[in-house]
């Protein structure tokens, strides 16, 4: 697996932690990394390293160890025909990163903009809603509409009575 220098440096610093958590052996040679271990652990390690390469902190990338967490990529160019990608990226990031931060907080997912790709790490049941929100934002929807959409999808995840019997009114 070929990686950029920044990612290799990050992995080298945290090699022992990654090996222990991922249950694999990592061998770093120049800009290449070799992963040795059980087939499933190697697959998970590749996903974690992919997330690290997408500028996610190690702690967040390691969430991919959990069964229900996945990494999803949304290439901006595949959603819009606009030539001015820097303008679209600016809308996605918002002032001082506010838009990405709010989407992340509402959805309980982590977002990273890397080159012309938005990457999302989160629970599999949340990824679809966040992906829809991001795509709509890229297509030109207002940030406030995106936040409302995510708030609505968040509320439908919570059962109304949590399986409890309704309380009888006191007379």
C-alpha positions as CSV (number, residue, x, y, z in Angstrom):
1,X,0.0,0.0,0.0
2,X,1.6,3.3,-1.1
3,X,1.0,6.4,1.1
4,X,2.1,10.0,1.1
5,X,4.9,11.1,3.4
6,X,2.6,12.8,5.9
7,X,0.6,9.6,6.4
8,X,3.7,7.5,6.7
9,X,5.1,9.9,9.4
10,X,1.8,9.8,11.3
11,X,1.6,5.9,11.2
12,X,5.3,5.6,12.2
13,X,4.7,7.7,15.3
14,X,1.7,5.6,16.3
15,X,2.9,2.2,15.0
16,X,2.8,0.4,18.3
17,X,-0.7,1.6,19.2
18,X,-1.9,0.7,15.7
19,X,-0.4,-2.7,15.8
20,X,-1.9,-3.5,19.3
21,X,-5.4,-2.2,18.5
22,X,-5.5,-3.7,15.0
23,X,-3.8,-7.0,15.9
24,X,-1.5,-6.8,12.9
25,X,2.2,-6.2,12.2
26,X,3.1,-3.1,10.2
27,X,6.3,-2.8,8.1
28,X,7.1,0.6,6.7
29,X,9.5,0.9,3.8
30,X,9.9,4.4,2.2
31,X,6.4,5.3,1.1
32,X,5.0,1.8,1.3
33,X,3.4,0.0,4.2
34,X,3.0,-3.7,4.4
35,X,0.3,-5.2,6.7
36,X,0.7,-8.8,8.1
37,X,-1.9,-10.7,10.1
38,X,-5.2,-12.5,9.9
39,X,-7.2,-11.7,6.7
40,X,-10.1,-9.8,8.5
41,X,-7.6,-7.8,10.7
42,X,-5.6,-6.9,7.6
43,X,-8.8,-5.6,5.9
44,X,-9.8,-3.5,9.0
45,X,-6.2,-2.2,9.2
46,X,-6.3,-1.1,5.5
47,X,-9.6,0.8,6.2
48,X,-8.0,2.5,9.3
49,X,-4.9,3.5,7.3
50,X,-7.2,4.7,4.5
51,X,-9.0,6.9,7.0
52,X,-5.7,8.2,8.4
53,X,-4.6,9.1,4.8
54,X,-7.9,11.1,4.5
55,X,-6.7,13.3,7.4
56,X,-8.7,11.7,10.2
57,X,-7.0,11.6,13.6
58,X,-5.8,8.2,14.6
59,X,-8.4,8.0,17.4
60,X,-11.3,8.5,15.0
61,X,-9.8,6.2,12.4
62,X,-9.6,3.5,15.0
63,X,-13.4,3.6,15.3
64,X,-13.5,1.5,12.2
65,X,-12.6,-1.4,14.3
66,X,-16.1,-1.4,15.6
67,X,-18.5,-3.5,13.6
68,X,-21.1,-0.9,12.9
69,X,-18.7,1.9,11.9
70,X,-17.8,2.5,8.2
71,X,-15.8,4.8,6.0
72,X,-17.7,6.4,3.1
73,X,-16.1,8.7,0.5
74,X,-18.1,11.2,-1.6
75,X,-16.1,12.5,-4.6
76,X,-17.3,16.1,-5.1
77,X,-16.7,16.0,-8.9
78,X,-19.2,13.1,-9.3
79,X,-22.0,15.2,-7.8
80,X,-21.6,18.6,-9.5
81,X,-20.6,19.8,-13.0
82,X,-19.4,23.1,-11.7
83,X,-15.8,24.0,-12.5
84,X,-15.2,26.1,-9.4
85,X,-14.6,23.4,-6.8
86,X,-13.0,25.8,-4.4
87,X,-16.3,27.6,-4.1
88,X,-18.1,24.3,-3.3
89,X,-15.4,23.3,-0.8
90,X,-15.8,26.7,0.9
91,X,-19.6,26.0,1.3
92,X,-18.9,22.6,2.7
93,X,-16.3,23.8,5.2
94,X,-18.2,27.0,6.2
95,X,-16.7,29.9,8.1
96,X,-13.9,28.6,10.3
97,X,-15.1,25.0,9.7
98,X,-18.5,25.7,11.1
99,X,-20.6,23.8,8.5
100,X,-18.6,20.6,8.8
101,X,-18.5,20.8,12.6
102,X,-22.3,21.3,12.9
103,X,-23.0,18.4,10.5
104,X,-20.7,16.3,12.5
105,X,-22.3,17.2,15.8
106,X,-25.9,16.7,14.6
107,X,-25.2,13.4,12.8
108,X,-22.7,11.9,15.3
109,X,-20.4,11.2,12.4
110,X,-16.9,12.5,11.6
111,X,-16.1,14.4,8.4
112,X,-12.9,15.2,6.6
113,X,-12.4,17.1,3.4
114,X,-9.3,15.7,1.5
115,X,-8.5,17.1,-1.9
116,X,-11.8,16.8,-3.8
117,X,-13.3,14.1,-1.6
118,X,-15.4,14.3,1.6
119,X,-14.9,11.3,3.8
120,X,-17.3,10.2,6.5
121,X,-16.7,7.9,9.5
122,X,-19.8,6.9,11.4
123,X,-22.3,4.3,12.4
124,X,-23.7,2.6,9.3
125,X,-27.3,3.6,10.0
126,X,-26.3,7.3,10.0
127,X,-24.1,7.3,6.9
128,X,-27.0,7.3,4.4
129,X,-28.5,10.5,6.0
130,X,-25.2,12.3,6.1
131,X,-24.3,11.3,2.6
132,X,-27.7,12.7,1.4
133,X,-27.1,15.9,3.3
134,X,-23.6,16.4,1.9
135,X,-24.7,15.7,-1.7
136,X,-27.6,18.2,-1.3
137,X,-25.2,20.8,0.1
138,X,-22.8,20.3,-2.9
139,X,-25.8,20.7,-5.2
140,X,-26.6,24.1,-3.6
141,X,-29.0,23.6,-0.7
142,X,-28.8,26.0,2.1
143,X,-26.8,25.0,5.2
144,X,-29.8,25.6,7.4
145,X,-31.9,23.2,5.4
146,X,-29.2,20.6,5.7
147,X,-29.2,21.0,9.5
148,X,-33.0,20.7,9.6
149,X,-32.9,17.6,7.5
150,X,-30.3,16.0,9.8
151,X,-32.2,17.0,12.9
152,X,-35.4,15.4,11.5
153,X,-33.5,12.1,10.7
154,X,-32.0,12.2,14.2
155,X,-35.4,12.4,15.8
156,X,-36.9,9.5,13.8
157,X,-34.1,7.3,15.2
158,X,-35.4,7.8,18.8
159,X,-38.4,5.6,19.6
160,X,-41.3,7.7,21.0
161,X,-42.0,5.8,24.2
162,X,-38.8,3.6,24.4
163,X,-41.1,0.5,24.6
164,X,-42.6,1.7,27.9
165,X,-46.3,1.7,28.7
166,X,-47.8,5.1,28.7
167,X,-48.3,6.6,32.2
168,X,-51.9,6.6,33.4
169,X,-53.2,10.0,34.4
170,X,-53.7,10.5,38.1
171,X,-57.2,11.4,39.2
